[in-house]
């Protein structure tokens, strides 16, 4: 039963990380139209999004491949 609850929490954390990624991407696209050099926004936010999501997945995984 405890493993099931861990998997449910991992699923919820993954949903949260996915929502963060999508909302941050949407924000980047919206701000891109206001900038003179939009690739700074795209490149910077890409690195930020990927870093946070990978760190979050690593923490949620906690050494168990099933949680990935």
Predicted model as a PDB file, atoms N, CA, C, CB and O in Angstrom, pLDDT in the B-factor column:
MODEL        1                                                                  
ATOM      1  N   UNK A   1       0.818  -1.202   0.000  1.00 64.00           N  
ATOM      2  CA  UNK A   1       0.000   0.000   0.000  1.00 64.00           C  
ATOM      3  C   UNK A   1       0.856   1.259   0.000  1.00 64.00           C  
ATOM      4  CB  UNK A   1      -0.928   0.002   1.200  1.00 64.00           C  
ATOM      5  O   UNK A   1       0.513   2.259  -0.630  1.00 64.00           O  
ATOM      6  N   UNK A   2       1.975   1.195   0.714  1.00 73.00           N  
ATOM      7  CA  UNK A   2       2.841   2.374   0.782  1.00 73.00           C  
ATOM      8  C   UNK A   2       3.433   2.684  -0.590  1.00 73.00           C  
ATOM      9  CB  UNK A   2       3.967   2.159   1.811  1.00 73.00           C  
ATOM     10  O   UNK A   2       3.590   3.849  -0.957  1.00 73.00           O  
ATOM     11  N   UNK A   3       3.762   1.630  -1.349  1.00 79.00           N  
ATOM     12  CA  UNK A   3       4.324   1.862  -2.686  1.00 79.00           C  
ATOM     13  C   UNK A   3       3.295   2.508  -3.604  1.00 79.00           C  
ATOM     14  CB  UNK A   3       4.820   0.542  -3.301  1.00 79.00           C  
ATOM     15  O   UNK A   3       3.653   3.338  -4.439  1.00 79.00           O  
ATOM     16  N   UNK A   4       2.044   2.150  -3.466  1.00 85.00           N  
ATOM     17  CA  UNK A   4       0.993   2.758  -4.275  1.00 85.00           C  
ATOM     18  C   UNK A   4       0.867   4.239  -3.972  1.00 85.00           C  
ATOM     19  CB  UNK A   4      -0.342   2.058  -4.037  1.00 85.00           C  
ATOM     20  O   UNK A   4       0.689   5.045  -4.884  1.00 85.00           O  
ATOM     21  N   UNK A   5       0.957   4.603  -2.717  1.00 86.00           N  
ATOM     22  CA  UNK A   5       0.864   6.018  -2.364  1.00 86.00           C  
ATOM     23  C   UNK A   5       2.068   6.790  -2.891  1.00 86.00           C  
ATOM     24  CB  UNK A   5       0.755   6.184  -0.844  1.00 86.00           C  
ATOM     25  O   UNK A   5       1.934   7.947  -3.290  1.00 86.00           O  
ATOM     26  N   UNK A   6       3.251   6.156  -2.897  1.00 82.00           N  
ATOM     27  CA  UNK A   6       4.439   6.811  -3.458  1.00 82.00           C  
ATOM     28  C   UNK A   6       4.259   7.039  -4.955  1.00 82.00           C  
ATOM     29  CB  UNK A   6       5.708   5.965  -3.195  1.00 82.00           C  
ATOM     30  O   UNK A   6       4.635   8.090  -5.475  1.00 82.00           O  
ATOM     31  N   UNK A   7       3.687   6.060  -5.644  1.00 84.00           N  
ATOM     32  CA  UNK A   7       3.467   6.218  -7.080  1.00 84.00           C  
ATOM     33  C   UNK A   7       2.428   7.293  -7.381  1.00 84.00           C  
ATOM     34  CB  UNK A   7       3.033   4.895  -7.691  1.00 84.00           C  
ATOM     35  O   UNK A   7       2.555   8.030  -8.359  1.00 84.00           O  
ATOM     36  N   UNK A   8       1.398   7.379  -6.537  1.00 89.00           N  
ATOM     37  CA  UNK A   8       0.388   8.430  -6.723  1.00 89.00           C  
ATOM     38  C   UNK A   8       1.009   9.794  -6.497  1.00 89.00           C  
ATOM     39  CB  UNK A   8      -0.808   8.223  -5.766  1.00 89.00           C  
ATOM     40  O   UNK A   8       0.746  10.726  -7.258  1.00 89.00           O  
ATOM     41  N   UNK A   9       1.831   9.930  -5.461  1.00 88.00           N  
ATOM     42  CA  UNK A   9       2.506  11.207  -5.209  1.00 88.00           C  
ATOM     43  C   UNK A   9       3.480  11.553  -6.337  1.00 88.00           C  
ATOM     44  CB  UNK A   9       3.253  11.160  -3.867  1.00 88.00           C  
ATOM     45  O   UNK A   9       3.591  12.717  -6.723  1.00 88.00           O  
ATOM     46  N   UNK A  10       4.186  10.548  -6.867  1.00 87.00           N  
ATOM     47  CA  UNK A  10       5.095  10.785  -7.985  1.00 87.00           C  
ATOM     48  C   UNK A  10       4.314  11.242  -9.216  1.00 87.00           C  
ATOM     49  CB  UNK A  10       5.906   9.513  -8.306  1.00 87.00           C  
ATOM     50  O   UNK A  10       4.764  12.125  -9.945  1.00 87.00           O  
ATOM     51  N   UNK A  11       3.138  10.638  -9.449  1.00 91.00           N  
ATOM     52  CA  UNK A  11       2.294  11.044 -10.567  1.00 91.00           C  
ATOM     53  C   UNK A  11       1.836  12.492 -10.403  1.00 91.00           C  
ATOM     54  CB  UNK A  11       1.079  10.112 -10.688  1.00 91.00           C  
ATOM     55  O   UNK A  11       1.855  13.262 -11.363  1.00 91.00           O  
ATOM     56  N   UNK A  12       1.429  12.861  -9.201  1.00 93.00           N  
ATOM     57  CA  UNK A  12       0.976  14.226  -8.950  1.00 93.00           C  
ATOM     58  C   UNK A  12       2.123  15.224  -9.105  1.00 93.00           C  
ATOM     59  CB  UNK A  12       0.367  14.336  -7.547  1.00 93.00           C  
ATOM     60  O   UNK A  12       1.930  16.321  -9.629  1.00 93.00           O  
ATOM     61  N   UNK A  13       3.315  14.842  -8.650  1.00 92.00           N  
ATOM     62  CA  UNK A  13       4.477  15.713  -8.822  1.00 92.00           C  
ATOM     63  C   UNK A  13       4.811  15.871 -10.306  1.00 92.00           C  
ATOM     64  CB  UNK A  13       5.692  15.151  -8.055  1.00 92.00           C  
ATOM     65  O   UNK A  13       5.173  16.961 -10.746  1.00 92.00           O  
ATOM     66  N   UNK A  14       4.693  14.796 -11.071  1.00 91.00           N  
ATOM     67  CA  UNK A  14       4.928  14.869 -12.513  1.00 91.00           C  
ATOM     68  C   UNK A  14       3.921  15.770 -13.209  1.00 91.00           C  
ATOM     69  CB  UNK A  14       4.879  13.482 -13.122  1.00 91.00           C  
ATOM     70  O   UNK A  14       4.272  16.516 -14.124  1.00 91.00           O  
ATOM     71  N   UNK A  15       2.671  15.699 -12.773  1.00 95.00           N  
ATOM     72  CA  UNK A  15       1.648  16.587 -13.331  1.00 95.00           C  
ATOM     73  C   UNK A  15       1.983  18.048 -13.012  1.00 95.00           C  
ATOM     74  CB  UNK A  15       0.245  16.220 -12.775  1.00 95.00           C  
ATOM     75  O   UNK A  15       1.826  18.927 -13.859  1.00 95.00           O  
ATOM     76  N   UNK A  16       2.440  18.294 -11.793  1.00 95.00           N  
ATOM     77  CA  UNK A  16       2.831  19.648 -11.411  1.00 95.00           C  
ATOM     78  C   UNK A  16       4.015  20.156 -12.213  1.00 95.00           C  
ATOM     79  CB  UNK A  16       3.158  19.696  -9.942  1.00 95.00           C  
ATOM     80  O   UNK A  16       4.031  21.310 -12.644  1.00 95.00           O  
ATOM     81  N   UNK A  17       5.011  19.296 -12.416  1.00 95.00           N  
ATOM     82  CA  UNK A  17       6.171  19.691 -13.219  1.00 95.00           C  
ATOM     83  C   UNK A  17       5.776  19.934 -14.671  1.00 95.00           C  
ATOM     84  CB  UNK A  17       7.264  18.618 -13.145  1.00 95.00           C  
ATOM     85  O   UNK A  17       6.291  20.850 -15.311  1.00 95.00           O  
ATOM     86  N   UNK A  18       4.868  19.120 -15.188  1.00 95.00           N  
ATOM     87  CA  UNK A  18       4.385  19.328 -16.552  1.00 95.00           C  
ATOM     88  C   UNK A  18       3.620  20.632 -16.688  1.00 95.00           C  
ATOM     89  CB  UNK A  18       3.504  18.172 -16.978  1.00 95.00           C  
ATOM     90  O   UNK A  18       3.762  21.342 -17.684  1.00 95.00           O  
ATOM     91  N   UNK A  19       2.810  20.945 -15.689  1.00 96.00           N  
ATOM     92  CA  UNK A  19       2.071  22.215 -15.709  1.00 96.00           C  
ATOM     93  C   UNK A  19       3.036  23.390 -15.631  1.00 96.00           C  
ATOM     94  CB  UNK A  19       1.059  22.278 -14.542  1.00 96.00           C  
ATOM     95  O   UNK A  19       2.865  24.383 -16.338  1.00 96.00           O  
ATOM     96  N   UNK A  20       4.055  23.283 -14.770  1.00 96.00           N  
ATOM     97  CA  UNK A  20       5.067  24.342 -14.683  1.00 96.00           C  
ATOM     98  C   UNK A  20       5.744  24.550 -16.030  1.00 96.00           C  
ATOM     99  CB  UNK A  20       6.119  24.003 -13.610  1.00 96.00           C  
ATOM    100  O   UNK A  20       5.903  25.684 -16.481  1.00 96.00           O  
ATOM    101  N   UNK A  21       6.144  23.450 -16.675  1.00 95.00           N  
ATOM    102  CA  UNK A  21       6.831  23.538 -17.958  1.00 95.00           C  
ATOM    103  C   UNK A  21       5.944  24.217 -18.999  1.00 95.00           C  
ATOM    104  CB  UNK A  21       7.248  22.141 -18.442  1.00 95.00           C  
ATOM    105  O   UNK A  21       6.386  25.122 -19.706  1.00 95.00           O  
ATOM    106  N   UNK A  22       4.693  23.775 -19.086  1.00 95.00           N  
ATOM    107  CA  UNK A  22       3.782  24.311 -20.101  1.00 95.00           C  
ATOM    108  C   UNK A  22       3.453  25.775 -19.861  1.00 95.00           C  
ATOM    109  CB  UNK A  22       2.502  23.503 -20.133  1.00 95.00           C  
ATOM    110  O   UNK A  22       3.437  26.569 -20.801  1.00 95.00           O  
ATOM    111  N   UNK A  23       3.192  26.135 -18.620  1.00 95.00           N  
ATOM    112  CA  UNK A  23       2.852  27.531 -18.320  1.00 95.00           C  
ATOM    113  C   UNK A  23       4.039  28.457 -18.524  1.00 95.00           C  
ATOM    114  CB  UNK A  23       2.345  27.657 -16.891  1.00 95.00           C  
ATOM    115  O   UNK A  23       3.875  29.589 -18.979  1.00 95.00           O  
ATOM    116  N   UNK A  24       5.230  27.983 -18.191  1.00 94.00           N  
ATOM    117  CA  UNK A  24       6.419  28.797 -18.417  1.00 94.00           C  
ATOM    118  C   UNK A  24       6.696  28.944 -19.909  1.00 94.00           C  
ATOM    119  CB  UNK A  24       7.632  28.183 -17.710  1.00 94.00           C  
ATOM    120  O   UNK A  24       7.127  30.008 -20.353  1.00 94.00           O  
ATOM    121  N   UNK A  25       6.457  27.895 -20.683  1.00 92.00           N  
ATOM    122  CA  UNK A  25       6.612  27.987 -22.139  1.00 92.00           C  
ATOM    123  C   UNK A  25       5.621  28.992 -22.716  1.00 92.00           C  
ATOM    124  CB  UNK A  25       6.414  26.603 -22.798  1.00 92.00           C  
ATOM    125  O   UNK A  25       5.977  29.803 -23.571  1.00 92.00           O  
ATOM    126  N   UNK A  26       4.388  28.935 -22.249  1.00 93.00           N  
ATOM    127  CA  UNK A  26       3.374  29.882 -22.720  1.00 93.00           C  
ATOM    128  C   UNK A  26       3.773  31.320 -22.376  1.00 93.00           C  
ATOM    129  CB  UNK A  26       1.997  29.549 -22.105  1.00 93.00           C  
ATOM    130  O   UNK A  26       3.614  32.225 -23.195  1.00 93.00           O  
ATOM    131  N   UNK A  27       4.285  31.522 -21.179  1.00 90.00           N  
ATOM    132  CA  UNK A  27       4.742  32.854 -20.768  1.00 90.00           C  
ATOM    133  C   UNK A  27       5.889  33.329 -21.660  1.00 90.00           C  
ATOM    134  CB  UNK A  27       5.189  32.840 -19.288  1.00 90.00           C  
ATOM    135  O   UNK A  27       5.939  34.501 -22.033  1.00 90.00           O  
ATOM    136  N   UNK A  28       6.804  32.432 -22.003  1.00 88.00           N  
ATOM    137  CA  UNK A  28       7.929  32.790 -22.875  1.00 88.00           C  
ATOM    138  C   UNK A  28       7.441  33.219 -24.248  1.00 88.00           C  
ATOM    139  CB  UNK A  28       8.901  31.613 -23.012  1.00 88.00           C  
ATOM    140  O   UNK A  28       7.931  34.199 -24.808  1.00 88.00           O  
ATOM    141  N   UNK A  29       6.484  32.492 -24.785  1.00 88.00           N  
ATOM    142  CA  UNK A  29       5.957  32.827 -26.110  1.00 88.00           C  
ATOM    143  C   UNK A  29       5.239  34.177 -26.071  1.00 88.00           C  
ATOM    144  CB  UNK A  29       4.996  31.720 -26.611  1.00 88.00           C  
ATOM    145  O   UNK A  29       5.349  34.963 -27.012  1.00 88.00           O  
ATOM    146  N   UNK A  30       4.518  34.445 -25.007  1.00 89.00           N  
ATOM    147  CA  UNK A  30       3.818  35.724 -24.885  1.00 89.00           C  
ATOM    148  C   UNK A  30       4.807  36.891 -24.782  1.00 89.00           C  
ATOM    149  CB  UNK A  30       2.892  35.708 -23.658  1.00 89.00           C  
ATOM    150  O   UNK A  30       4.592  37.939 -25.391  1.00 89.00           O  
ATOM    151  N   UNK A  31       5.887  36.715 -24.017  1.00 86.00           N  
ATOM    152  CA  UNK A  31       6.872  37.785 -23.852  1.00 86.00           C  
ATOM    153  C   UNK A  31       7.763  37.945 -25.077  1.00 86.00           C  
ATOM    154  CB  UNK A  31       7.729  37.518 -22.631  1.00 86.00           C  
ATOM    155  O   UNK A  31       8.373  38.997 -25.268  1.00 86.00           O  
ATOM    156  N   UNK A  32       7.844  36.918 -25.901  1.00 84.00           N  
ATOM    157  CA  UNK A  32       8.706  36.948 -27.068  1.00 84.00           C  
ATOM    158  C   UNK A  32       8.301  38.054 -28.039  1.00 84.00           C  
ATOM    159  CB  UNK A  32       8.680  35.604 -27.769  1.00 84.00           C  
ATOM    160  O   UNK A  32       9.160  38.618 -28.715  1.00 84.00           O  
ATOM    161  N   UNK A  33       7.022  38.371 -28.119  1.00 83.00           N  
ATOM    162  CA  UNK A  33       6.565  39.387 -29.061  1.00 83.00           C  
ATOM    163  C   UNK A  33       6.937  40.794 -28.619  1.00 83.00           C  
ATOM    164  CB  UNK A  33       5.069  39.289 -29.240  1.00 83.00           C  
ATOM    165  O   UNK A  33       6.956  41.713 -29.438  1.00 83.00           O  
ATOM    166  N   UNK A  34       7.234  40.978 -27.331  1.00 81.00           N  
ATOM    167  CA  UNK A  34       7.566  42.307 -26.817  1.00 81.00           C  
ATOM    168  C   UNK A  34       9.054  42.625 -26.870  1.00 81.00           C  
ATOM    169  CB  UNK A  34       7.086  42.434 -25.405  1.00 81.00           C  
ATOM    170  O   UNK A  34       9.441  43.780 -26.690  1.00 81.00           O  
ATOM    171  N   UNK A  35       9.882  41.640 -27.108  1.00 79.00           N  
ATOM    172  CA  UNK A  35      11.333  41.817 -27.053  1.00 79.00           C  
ATOM    173  C   UNK A  35      11.917  42.099 -28.436  1.00 79.00           C  
ATOM    174  CB  UNK A  35      11.993  40.578 -26.453  1.00 79.00           C  
ATOM    175  O   UNK A  35      11.383  41.680 -29.462  1.00 79.00           O  
ATOM    176  N   UNK A  36      13.031  42.825 -28.421  1.00 84.00           N  
ATOM    177  CA  UNK A  36      13.744  43.112 -29.664  1.00 84.00           C  
ATOM    178  C   UNK A  36      14.535  41.888 -30.129  1.00 84.00           C  
ATOM    179  CB  UNK A  36      14.685  44.316 -29.478  1.00 84.00           C  
ATOM    180  O   UNK A  36      14.602  41.607 -31.326  1.00 84.00           O  
ATOM    181  N   UNK A  37      15.131  41.164 -29.185  1.00 83.00           N  
ATOM    182  CA  UNK A  37      15.859  39.928 -29.495  1.00 83.00           C  
ATOM    183  C   UNK A  37      15.207  38.786 -28.715  1.00 83.00           C  
ATOM    184  CB  UNK A  37      17.393  40.056 -29.139  1.00 83.00           C  
ATOM    185  O   UNK A  37      15.614  38.488 -27.592  1.00 83.00           O  
ATOM    186  N   UNK A  38      14.200  38.149 -29.305  1.00 84.00           N  
ATOM    187  CA  UNK A  38      13.428  37.142 -28.568  1.00 84.00           C  
ATOM    188  C   UNK A  38      14.193  35.858 -28.265  1.00 84.00           C  
ATOM    189  CB  UNK A  38      12.202  36.798 -29.340  1.00 84.00           C  
ATOM    190  O   UNK A  38      13.758  35.083 -27.412  1.00 84.00           O  
ATOM    191  N   UNK A  39      15.303  35.610 -28.926  1.00 86.00           N  
ATOM    192  CA  UNK A  39      16.001  34.359 -28.679  1.00 86.00           C  
ATOM    193  C   UNK A  39      16.633  34.327 -27.298  1.00 86.00           C  
ATOM    194  CB  UNK A  39      17.057  34.135 -29.733  1.00 86.00           C  
ATOM    195  O   UNK A  39      16.879  33.245 -26.764  1.00 86.00           O  
ATOM    196  N   UNK A  40      16.907  35.503 -26.697  1.00 84.00           N  
ATOM    197  CA  UNK A  40      17.381  35.527 -25.311  1.00 84.00           C  
ATOM    198  C   UNK A  40      16.319  34.945 -24.379  1.00 84.00           C  
ATOM    199  CB  UNK A  40      17.742  36.970 -24.883  1.00 84.00           C  
ATOM    200  O   UNK A  40      16.622  34.152 -23.487  1.00 84.00           O  
ATOM    201  N   UNK A  41      15.080  35.351 -24.601  1.00 83.00           N  
ATOM    202  CA  UNK A  41      13.975  34.860 -23.779  1.00 83.00           C  
ATOM    203  C   UNK A  41      13.793  33.361 -23.983  1.00 83.00           C  
ATOM    204  CB  UNK A  41      12.670  35.610 -24.115  1.00 83.00           C  
ATOM    205  O   UNK A  41      13.664  32.613 -23.015  1.00 83.00           O  
ATOM    206  N   UNK A  42      13.782  32.925 -25.228  1.00 86.00           N  
ATOM    207  CA  UNK A  42      13.561  31.513 -25.527  1.00 86.00           C  
ATOM    208  C   UNK A  42      14.693  30.652 -24.962  1.00 86.00           C  
ATOM    209  CB  UNK A  42      13.438  31.300 -27.045  1.00 86.00           C  
ATOM    210  O   UNK A  42      14.432  29.645 -24.305  1.00 86.00           O  
ATOM    211  N   UNK A  43      15.936  31.037 -25.209  1.00 90.00           N  
ATOM    212  CA  UNK A  43      17.072  30.232 -24.747  1.00 90.00           C  
ATOM    213  C   UNK A  43      17.167  30.228 -23.220  1.00 90.00           C  
ATOM    214  CB  UNK A  43      18.381  30.763 -25.351  1.00 90.00           C  
ATOM    215  O   UNK A  43      17.388  29.178 -22.618  1.00 90.00           O  
ATOM    216  N   UNK A  44      17.005  31.371 -22.604  1.00 89.00           N  
ATOM    217  CA  UNK A  44      17.106  31.446 -21.150  1.00 89.00           C  
ATOM    218  C   UNK A  44      16.014  30.662 -20.448  1.00 89.00           C  
ATOM    219  CB  UNK A  44      17.058  32.879 -20.704  1.00 89.00           C  
ATOM    220  O   UNK A  44      16.282  29.928 -19.497  1.00 89.00           O  
ATOM    221  N   UNK A  45      14.789  30.814 -20.913  1.00 91.00           N  
ATOM    222  CA  UNK A  45      13.693  30.091 -20.292  1.00 91.00           C  
ATOM    223  C   UNK A  45      13.754  28.597 -20.591  1.00 91.00           C  
ATOM    224  CB  UNK A  45      12.370  30.657 -20.758  1.00 91.00           C  
ATOM    225  O   UNK A  45      13.306  27.790 -19.776  1.00 91.00           O  
ATOM    226  N   UNK A  46      14.298  28.217 -21.737  1.00 93.00           N  
ATOM    227  CA  UNK A  46      14.460  26.798 -22.034  1.00 93.00           C  
ATOM    228  C   UNK A  46      15.406  26.150 -21.021  1.00 93.00           C  
ATOM    229  CB  UNK A  46      14.990  26.601 -23.470  1.00 93.00           C  
ATOM    230  O   UNK A  46      15.106  25.094 -20.464  1.00 93.00           O  
ATOM    231  N   UNK A  47      16.535  26.789 -20.795  1.00 95.00           N  
ATOM    232  CA  UNK A  47      17.503  26.254 -19.833  1.00 95.00           C  
ATOM    233  C   UNK A  47      16.885  26.207 -18.435  1.00 95.00           C  
ATOM    234  CB  UNK A  47      18.796  27.110 -19.823  1.00 95.00           C  
ATOM    235  O   UNK A  47      17.067  25.227 -17.712  1.00 95.00           O  
ATOM    236  N   UNK A  48      16.164  27.246 -18.055  1.00 93.00           N  
ATOM    237  CA  UNK A  48      15.513  27.277 -16.744  1.00 93.00           C  
ATOM    238  C   UNK A  48      14.461  26.172 -16.623  1.00 93.00           C  
ATOM    239  CB  UNK A  48      14.864  28.651 -16.503  1.00 93.00           C  
ATOM    240  O   UNK A  48      14.436  25.451 -15.626  1.00 93.00           O  
ATOM    241  N   UNK A  49      13.598  26.033 -17.626  1.00 94.00           N  
ATOM    242  CA  UNK A  49      12.540  25.014 -17.591  1.00 94.00           C  
ATOM    243  C   UNK A  49      13.118  23.613 -17.512  1.00 94.00           C  
ATOM    244  CB  UNK A  49      11.645  25.132 -18.821  1.00 94.00           C  
ATOM    245  O   UNK A  49      12.703  22.812 -16.674  1.00 94.00           O  
ATOM    246  N   UNK A  50      14.072  23.314 -18.378  1.00 96.00           N  
ATOM    247  CA  UNK A  50      14.655  21.974 -18.408  1.00 96.00           C  
ATOM    248  C   UNK A  50      15.371  21.668 -17.094  1.00 96.00           C  
ATOM    249  CB  UNK A  50      15.631  21.836 -19.591  1.00 96.00           C  
ATOM    250  O   UNK A  50      15.252  20.561 -16.569  1.00 96.00           O  
ATOM    251  N   UNK A  51      16.108  22.634 -16.562  1.00 96.00           N  
ATOM    252  CA  UNK A  51      16.828  22.411 -15.312  1.00 96.00           C  
ATOM    253  C   UNK A  51      15.876  22.106 -14.172  1.00 96.00           C  
ATOM    254  CB  UNK A  51      17.677  23.621 -14.967  1.00 96.00           C  
ATOM    255  O   UNK A  51      16.096  21.153 -13.423  1.00 96.00           O  
ATOM    256  N   UNK A  52      14.831  22.890 -14.028  1.00 96.00           N  
ATOM    257  CA  UNK A  52      13.891  22.681 -12.931  1.00 96.00           C  
ATOM    258  C   UNK A  52      13.155  21.363 -13.075  1.00 96.00           C  
ATOM    259  CB  UNK A  52      12.895  23.823 -12.863  1.00 96.00           C  
ATOM    260  O   UNK A  52      12.968  20.650 -12.089  1.00 96.00           O  
ATOM    261  N   UNK A  53      12.735  21.027 -14.284  1.00 94.00           N  
ATOM    262  CA  UNK A  53      12.010  19.766 -14.489  1.00 94.00           C  
ATOM    263  C   UNK A  53      12.926  18.567 -14.249  1.00 94.00           C  
ATOM    264  CB  UNK A  53      11.423  19.707 -15.915  1.00 94.00           C  
ATOM    265  O   UNK A  53      12.500  17.596 -13.624  1.00 94.00           O  
ATOM    266  N   UNK A  54      14.154  18.605 -14.721  1.00 93.00           N  
ATOM    267  CA  UNK A  54      15.061  17.477 -14.501  1.00 93.00           C  
ATOM    268  C   UNK A  54      15.417  17.314 -13.032  1.00 93.00           C  
ATOM    269  CB  UNK A  54      16.329  17.656 -15.318  1.00 93.00           C  
ATOM    270  O   UNK A  54      15.484  16.189 -12.536  1.00 93.00           O  
ATOM    271  N   UNK A  55      15.644  18.406 -12.334  1.00 94.00           N  
ATOM    272  CA  UNK A  55      15.914  18.328 -10.899  1.00 94.00           C  
ATOM    273  C   UNK A  55      14.689  17.795 -10.162  1.00 94.00           C  
ATOM    274  CB  UNK A  55      16.317  19.711 -10.343  1.00 94.00           C  
ATOM    275  O   UNK A  55      14.816  16.966  -9.261  1.00 94.00           O  
ATOM    276  N   UNK A  56      13.515  18.266 -10.541  1.00 93.00           N  
ATOM    277  CA  UNK A  56      12.285  17.776  -9.922  1.00 93.00           C  
ATOM    278  C   UNK A  56      12.081  16.291 -10.159  1.00 93.00           C  
ATOM    279  CB  UNK A  56      11.092  18.545 -10.448  1.00 93.00           C  
ATOM    280  O   UNK A  56      11.718  15.565  -9.234  1.00 93.00           O  
ATOM    281  N   UNK A  57      12.307  15.827 -11.375  1.00 89.00           N  
ATOM    282  CA  UNK A  57      12.166  14.401 -11.669  1.00 89.00           C  
ATOM    283  C   UNK A  57      13.184  13.565 -10.908  1.00 89.00           C  
ATOM    284  CB  UNK A  57      12.311  14.155 -13.162  1.00 89.00           C  
ATOM    285  O   UNK A  57      12.876  12.467 -10.444  1.00 89.00           O  
ATOM    286  N   UNK A  58      14.395  14.087 -10.784  1.00 90.00           N  
ATOM    287  CA  UNK A  58      15.424  13.370 -10.038  1.00 90.00           C  
ATOM    288  C   UNK A  58      15.026  13.241  -8.565  1.00 90.00           C  
ATOM    289  CB  UNK A  58      16.784  14.089 -10.166  1.00 90.00           C  
ATOM    290  O   UNK A  58      15.201  12.180  -7.965  1.00 90.00           O  
ATOM    291  N   UNK A  59      14.497  14.305  -7.992  1.00 90.00           N  
ATOM    292  CA  UNK A  59      14.082  14.261  -6.595  1.00 90.00           C  
ATOM    293  C   UNK A  59      12.881  13.348  -6.392  1.00 90.00           C  
ATOM    294  CB  UNK A  59      13.757  15.659  -6.101  1.00 90.00           C  
ATOM    295  O   UNK A  59      12.819  12.621  -5.401  1.00 90.00           O  
ATOM    296  N   UNK A  60      11.938  13.376  -7.307  1.00 86.00           N  
ATOM    297  CA  UNK A  60      10.759  12.514  -7.194  1.00 86.00           C  
ATOM    298  C   UNK A  60      11.154  11.048  -7.364  1.00 86.00           C  
ATOM    299  CB  UNK A  60       9.694  12.907  -8.243  1.00 86.00           C  
ATOM    300  O   UNK A  60      10.614  10.174  -6.687  1.00 86.00           O  
ATOM    301  N   UNK A  61      12.085  10.785  -8.259  1.00 85.00           N  
ATOM    302  CA  UNK A  61      12.494   9.417  -8.527  1.00 85.00           C  
ATOM    303  C   UNK A  61      13.119   8.769  -7.291  1.00 85.00           C  
ATOM    304  CB  UNK A  61      13.474   9.383  -9.692  1.00 85.00           C  
ATOM    305  O   UNK A  61      12.807   7.619  -6.982  1.00 85.00           O  
ATOM    306  N   UNK A  62      13.979   9.468  -6.591  1.00 81.00           N  
ATOM    307  CA  UNK A  62      14.613   9.003  -5.352  1.00 81.00           C  
ATOM    308  C   UNK A  62      15.222   7.605  -5.508  1.00 81.00           C  
ATOM    309  CB  UNK A  62      13.592   8.996  -4.213  1.00 81.00           C  
ATOM    310  O   UNK A  62      15.116   6.776  -4.604  1.00 81.00           O  
ATOM    311  N   UNK A  63      15.844   7.352  -6.625  1.00 79.00           N  
ATOM    312  CA  UNK A  63      16.533   6.081  -6.835  1.00 79.00           C  
ATOM    313  C   UNK A  63      15.660   4.916  -7.259  1.00 79.00           C  
ATOM    314  CB  UNK A  63      17.224   5.713  -5.610  1.00 79.00           C  
ATOM    315  O   UNK A  63      16.157   3.797  -7.387  1.00 79.00           O  
ATOM    316  N   UNK A  64      14.377   5.145  -7.481  1.00 76.00           N  
ATOM    317  CA  UNK A  64      13.459   4.074  -7.887  1.00 76.00           C  
ATOM    318  C   UNK A  64      12.987   4.355  -9.305  1.00 76.00           C  
ATOM    319  CB  UNK A  64      12.242   3.960  -6.907  1.00 76.00           C  
ATOM    320  O   UNK A  64      12.355   5.383  -9.547  1.00 76.00           O  
ATOM    321  N   UNK A  65      13.278   3.471 -10.238  1.00 77.00           N  
ATOM    322  CA  UNK A  65      12.931   3.707 -11.635  1.00 77.00           C  
ATOM    323  C   UNK A  65      11.432   3.710 -11.844  1.00 77.00           C  
ATOM    324  CB  UNK A  65      13.569   2.662 -12.519  1.00 77.00           C  
ATOM    325  O   UNK A  65      10.951   4.331 -12.792  1.00 77.00           O  
ATOM    326  N   UNK A  66      10.673   3.030 -10.981  1.00 71.00           N  
ATOM    327  CA  UNK A  66       9.224   2.973 -11.156  1.00 71.00           C  
ATOM    328  C   UNK A  66       8.581   4.358 -11.034  1.00 71.00           C  
ATOM    329  CB  UNK A  66       8.612   2.023 -10.131  1.00 71.00           C  
ATOM    330  O   UNK A  66       7.549   4.631 -11.647  1.00 71.00           O  
ATOM    331  N   UNK A  67       9.190   5.201 -10.257  1.00 69.00           N  
ATOM    332  CA  UNK A  67       8.627   6.533 -10.039  1.00 69.00           C  
ATOM    333  C   UNK A  67       8.912   7.477 -11.204  1.00 69.00           C  
ATOM    334  CB  UNK A  67       9.178   7.125  -8.752  1.00 69.00           C  
ATOM    335  O   UNK A  67       8.305   8.544 -11.296  1.00 69.00           O  
ATOM    336  N   UNK A  68       9.805   7.108 -12.071  1.00 69.00           N  
ATOM    337  CA  UNK A  68      10.126   7.944 -13.215  1.00 69.00           C  
ATOM    338  C   UNK A  68       8.988   7.892 -14.192  1.00 69.00           C  
ATOM    339  CB  UNK A  68      11.435   7.506 -13.882  1.00 69.00           C  
ATOM    340  O   UNK A  68       9.046   8.531 -15.243  1.00 69.00           O  
TER     341      UNK A  68                                                      
ENDMDL                                                                          
END                                                                             
